Amino acid sequence: MVTVIAAVFVFGILVLVHELGHFVTAKLTGMRVDEFAIGFGPKIWSKKRGETEYSIRAIPLGGFNDIAGMDPDDNPAGERGYVAKPIPARMLVILAGSVMNLLLPIVIFSGVFYFSGVSKPSGEPVLGTVLAGKAAASAGLKDGDRVVAVDGKPIATWQNFVDAIQDQGGNSLTLTYERDGQKGQTTITPVYDKDRGRALIGVISQMTTEHYGLIQSVGLAFSQTWQTLTAMLVELSRIFSNFSGDNLAGPLGVAHMAGEAADRGISTLLMFAAFLSMNLGIINLLPIPALDGGHFLNLIVEAIIRKPLNAKIIRYTQQGGIVLLILLFLFATKNDIERIFFGG
């Protein structure tokens, strides 16, 4: 139940912010918006105010703005139709959704940093969290244990501990620890993680929390957003260059991760929403037909050739884009099922 509620919460925020970007800029540029919807499928609530109907639909995996005149062959709104507006206005409307998704993390990070502080590794060789089902838990280690030595080699810092473990995948080690003032020993076998390129035992370092003022929190939020976006772009380029989609996650995987984040508290869930929002913003800007990036590319071509693109060509390319997105969705769902149910 927690997973379902967390997933609906995260998807709801991301979709609302994205569609709100399209909606506000469409209104500001004088376009007629017939419907503003959160979700797909049958309506479970709707209300009409002015010329726009606002609705919530049964499937919370997206949303849409029904802007009149999006189809060049069907523009019932005349000069207020999307197709009748200048190219810069249409570009603004198309980009606004993704831009909002890239701005949302700054707001979320600022709030989390200001109200909850910023957690940083303490540097001490103290186990903050021992993950269930991993090597450390199987060896009897517990949260709060201080690592004293590995195979007789003294450990003074967390980095010493990492260095002693990371190259020992499959090798049994004798770990000496201190708990409640008493020393103990256990045997542990690190497991090599191919994604991280080193051996792991399933522990997280002890964290310390620092609190900042509002201005500092906002500054840190900008920095965190930039660093995360850069890392995401590097990972995306790696996926395309290697033709690898092993790390792709679909709705099932996102819902599962949202549930895990919710179990750790509202701050963790909000941080997860921020990361996912950036991901959504980047993906939507890819020049794939049916995505915002594909629409934007069409507008660039239209500006260059100084005439609207052939409606049939647009329709066919968008249909091809939809097919591609469905295939990616199915592949990502396959990955989700393997990870969640089979530990792949």
N, C-alpha and C positions, 0 to 999 in steps of 0.2 A: 504493500500500500504506500509506504514511504517513497519507493521508487517511482510509482505512478504520479504521486503528488509533486515530487521534485521535478520529474520530467515535464509535466504540464506547466509548472511554474517557470522553468528555464525556457522552454519553447515559447511560452506565452510572452515573456519579457522580450525575447529576441525578435519574435514576429511583430509584436506591437511596435517596438522601436523602429524596425525596418519599414513597415508599412506606413507608420506615421511620417517618416521622412518623405516618402512618395506623396502621401496625402497632403501634407502642409505645403510642399513646394508646388503641387498641382493647383491647389487653391490660390496660392500667392501669384501664380502666373496666369490666373484667370481660366483655368480648365474646369470643365464640369465633371464632378466625381459622383457617379450614380450610386455606388456602394463602397463602403469601407468594411471589410470582413476580416475577422480573425478566425483561422481554421478553414477547413474545407468540408464538403458534404452538406447534409441537411442542416437547416437553421435551427438552433435551439433558443435563440433570442434575437430579436431585431426591433429597431425603432427608427422611424424616419424623422429627421430634422432638416427642414428646408428642402433642398433638392437631393440630399444624400441620405441613403439608408445605411444605418450602422448595425452590424450583425455579428453574432458569435455562432460558429458552426461546430458540428459534432467532432470533427477530426482535427485535433490541435497540432498539426504538423506543418503549418504554413498560414498563409493569409493572402489577401489580394485587395487591390483598389480597382474598381471598375470605372476607369477613366474613359469618358465618351470620346470616340474618334481614334482609339488605338489602332483599329483596322482601317487602313486607307480607303477601303471600298465601302465602309459603313460609318459615316460621321453624322449622327443625328443632331450634334450640338453646334454645327456651323462654325463660326469663328471661335467658339469656346471649346472646340474639339482638339484633342491632342495633336492630330495630324496637321491642323491649321496653324499651330503656334510656331514661332521662329525656332530654328535649330538650337540656339543657346538655351531657350526655355525648356525644350524637350530634354536636352542633355542634363540640365539641372535636376529635373524630375527623375530621370533614370538613375543618376548617381546618388541622389539623396538617401535612398534606402541603405546602401552600403556605407556611405559616409556616417550615417547615424549609428550603424553597427560598429564602426571604428571609433566613434566618440563615446559610446556607452561605456566601454571599459575604463576610460579615464574617470568617469563619474563613479563607477563602482569601486575602482581601486582607491580613489580619493576618500570615499566614505569608509571603506574597510580600514585603510591605513589610519584615518583620523580617530575612528571610534574603537577599533580593536588593536591598533598598533601594528608594527611590522615584526614578524618572527624571523629570527636569524639563528643559524647553528651556533651553539655556545663555544665550540672548539674543544670542549672537554670530551674525553673518551667515555661518555656516559650514554647508555642506551635510552633514548627518549621514548621510542615505540618499537616493540618487538612484534612483527607481523605474524599473525596466525597462519599456521600451515607451512611456514618457511623453516629453513635450517636452524636458525637461532632459537625459534620456539621449540622445535623438536629436541634441541640440545638442553632445554630447561632454562634458558636465559629469560629474564623478565625486565620489564620497564624499570629504569632506575639503576640497573646494574652498572658498575664502573669496570671497564676492561683494564686489567693490570698488566697482562702479558699475553703474547701469542707465541706458542712454542718456546717459552722461556725468554723471549725478547721483550724487554720492558716497553710499555705503551704509555706515552705521556700526553698525546694529543689525539684528536679524532682522525687527523690526517695520517698519523702513525698507524692507526688501526686500519684505515682504508688501504694503505700501502701494504700492510701485512696480509690482507685478505685478497686483494683484487687479482693477483696472479696465481691463486691457489685452487682454481676450479677442479673439483674431483678429488682433491687431496685432503686427508683428515688432519685437523690441527688441534692442538691442545690449548684451550683458552682459559686463562686465569682471570677471575673476576672478583669483585668485592661487593657484598650485599649486606646492608645493615651492620657494617663494621666487621663482618666475617668474610674471609677469603674462601673461594671455592674453585673447582676446576671442572671442565667439561670438554668433551670431544665434539668437534663440529666439522662438517664437510661443506665448504662453499660450493655453490652451483653457478656455473658459467652462464651469463646472460648475453646472448648474441646481439641483442639490440643495443645494450650499453657497452658491449665489448670488454666486460670484466666480470670477475666472480662476485657473487653477492650472497649474503646470508639472511637477508630479510630484516634489517634493522634500520631505524631512522635516528639520527642524532638528537640529543636533547636540544631544545630551542630556548632562546631568550627573547623576550618581547620588549621592543623599544616604542615609545609613544612620541608622536610629533604633533606640531601645531597644524592648523588648516593649510596655510601656505606651503609648508614643507610637505604635507601629505599630497597636495595637488601636484607639486613638483615631482615627487616620487612616482605619482600615478602616471605622469607623462613619460617619465623614464622607463617605468615598467612596461607601459604599453608599447613604446618604441622597441625595446629589447625583445619583447615577445613577438611583435610583428616581424621583426628581422629574422628571428629564429624560425618562425612559421614559413616565411618566404624561402629560406634556405632549405627547409625540409620539403616544401612543395617542389622546388626545383630538383631536389634529389629524387623524389618520386617520379617526376616526368623523365628525368635523364636516365633513370634505371628501369623505367617502365614497370615499376613495382607499386602495387596497390595493397600490399600486405597490411599496412597500418591504417587503411581506410576504415572508418566506422560509420554505420548507418544509424537510423533512429533507435534500434534496439540497443546498440552499443552506447549511444549517447544517454539513453534512459538509464541504462545500468550504471554508467559513470555518475550520472546525476544523483542516483540513489546512494551510491557510495559517498559522494560529496556531502549529501544531506545528513548522513550518519555522523559526519565529523563536525557538523554545526552550520549555522546560517552563513557565517563568514566564508567558509570553504565552498559552500554552494554558490554564493555570489561570485567568488573568484572563478569558479568553474564556468558560470554564466558569462563572465567577462572574456575568458579564453575562447569560449565557443562563439561569442559575438564577433570577435576578431576573425575567427575562422570563417564564419558565415560571410562577413564583409569581404574578405579576400576571395573566397570561392565565387561569390556573386559578381565580382569584377572580371573574372576570366572571360575571354572573348568567345564564349560558347553560345550559339544561338539558343534562345529561350531564357538565358540568364541576362541580368542587367548589363554585363559586359558585352554580350552579343548585340543587344539593342544599341548600346553606345557606339559600337563599331559600325553598325549600320548608319548611324547619324553622322559619323566621321566621313564615311564614303559618300553619303548624300551631300555633305558640305563640300567635298572635293569636286564631285561631278555636277554640283549645282542643280540637281533635280532629284525628286523622290525615287527611291529604288522600286523596281517592279514588284507589285504586291504579291504575285505568285512566287517569285524568287524568295521573298521574305518568308512567306508561308511555308514553303518547302524546307528552307534552311531551319526554321523554327521547329518543324516537325522532326527533322533529323536531330536537332539538339535535344528534343524531348526524348527521342529513342535512346540517345547516348546517355542522358541523365537516368533513364529507367535502368539501363544496363549497369551503370555505376551504382545505382541504388541496390540492385539485386546482388552485385558483387560485394558491396559493403555489408549487406544483410547476411550474406554467406559468412563473411569474416566475423560478424557479430555472433552468429550461432556457434561457430567453431570456438571462439574465445570464451563465451559465457557458459555453454553447455558441455564443451569437450576440452576446455583448457588449452585450446590451440593458440 
